[in-house]
Amino acid sequence: MNYWRGGLRQVPDEVWRHPRLEVLLLPDNALTHLPARIGTLTALHTLDLGHNRLRAVPDELGHLPALSRFLYLHDNELTELPASLGRLTRLGYLNVGENRLTALPDTLGALSGLVELRAQHNRLTRLPETIGALAALRELWLRGNRIGELPAGVGELTALREIELRENAFTAVPAALRGLPSLRRVDLRGNRVRELPGWLAELPALEKLDLRWNDTHVSEDLLRTLEERGCVVLR
């Protein structure tokens, strides 16, 4: 069911008459409330609630065992996420960007199927240590938060290919990134990074390092080493 830009202030009653519904699209409306009945749509694999006015989502959102493709919660007014989201172990894509989140739940690490996590433009100051359990995670988007350090658990994300840390509070390249075998792109634009560690040259898959809008000293030897192996360094 697609209710995109439907001018809705509540979920239509028609939705609840289809308990085997697989796709529910409600973006770009004026929803302020998501009923607990959402937990009865146990066949949903895609749910889009982006661009609404939700201030909270019920625990029952985590009671959707088939939710495996996409969950969009971006551009709302959420200040927290229910711990029950950790039950969505098949979920591949989660977007909680453009909200008012100050933390992500510790149960995040239970999302073993997660491939892409977007939490950009919130008020995060840290990530839960449990994030290291996301063995399938390939992309992590954190632009526009207040994070100054990554937990050591990030060093366990061996499938991670891209991390966006733009416009945060980093004063150094996070040590947790060291040794990540699949990491291709690191975006640190708009931070306060002063020095680059030599171990960056040890990242075997690194293709792009973006340091623009920092005041970073880059040694010529390190720069040469990175560029000779095909890594583009922007500064």
GIWO-V791941 format. One line per field, one symbol per residue. psi: psi as a letter, one per 40 degrees, with the letter a starting at -180 (. if undefined). burial: + if it has 24 or more other C-alpha atoms within 12 Angstrom, else -. Layout:
psi=???
burial=???
//
This chain:
psi=hhfhfefieihidddeegeehdhhhfifafhehhieedeegeehehhheifafheiiidedefgdegechhheifafheiiidedeegeehdhhhfifafheiiidedeegeehdhhhfifafheiiidedeegdehdhhheifafheiiidddeegeehdhhheifafheihhdeehehdehdhhhfifafhdihidedeehdehdhhheifighhhidddddddddeehhhh.
burial=+-+----+--++--+-----++++++++++++++--++++++-+++++++++++++++-+++++++++++++++++++++++++++++++++++++++++++++++++++++++++++++++++++++++++++++++++++++++++++--++++++++++++++++++++++-++++++++++++++++++--++--++-++++++++++-+-+-+----+--+----+-+--
//
